[in-house]
């Protein structure tokens, strides 16, 4: 089901991603969810799409998600 706000995101997303990354996740999830309305794997596809969208702008460094432009300096 689509998420109205970042507070509605699953704990695995909400507790690990920074607010901007949560925005990206929520928007990508909602768009993919609507685009695959007739697919039996609708929710799975939406979650995979959302994580892929986050990974285009953020990278996990240790236990922290950071913007890609900062990730190269932290490694």
N, C-alpha and C positions, 0 to 999 in steps of 0.2 A: 504494500500500500504506500502511496506517496507520503512524503514527510512535509508537514506544514512549516516546521521550524527546526533549528538545530537541536533544540531540547527534545525533539521527538526521535532523533536518530538513535540507533542501537548503541548500547554502552561501549561496544567494541570500537565504534567510530568516535563517539562523543568524548570518551575518556582518553583517547590517544592522539587525535588530530587537533591542531590549532584551529581557532575559529574560522579563518579564511579557507583552510582546507575542508572544514566541515561544510562551508557554503558550497564549495565546488562539488563535494560528494553529494549533497542534498539535491542540487540543481541537476547534476548528471543522472542521479538515480531517478528523479521524478520524470525527466525527459525520456529516459530509456524505458521506464515502467509504462508510460503512456504510449510509446512507440511500439511496444510488443504486447499490446492488450490481448491479442488472440493466441499468444504463445503459451504453452503449458509451463514453460520455464521462465515466465515473465519476471518473477522476483529474482531468480538466480542471475539472469541476464542483466537486470538493472543493477544488482550489487557489483557484478564483475565490471560493468561499464563505469560505475561510479569510482571504483578503486583505480581503474585505468586512468580516469580523468585526474584523480588526485596525484597519481604517479607522474603525470606530465608536468606538474608544477612543484611537487614535493618529493623528497627522498628521506628514507629512514636512516638516521645516523645513530647507531647505538639503539637506545629506546625512544628516541625523539624524532618526530617528523619535522623537517626544516625545509624552507624554500630551496629549490635547486641551486640558485646562485650562492647560497650560503653553504650548501652541502660540500662543495669542492674545497672550501676552506677548513672544514671541520674534520676531514678524513685524514 
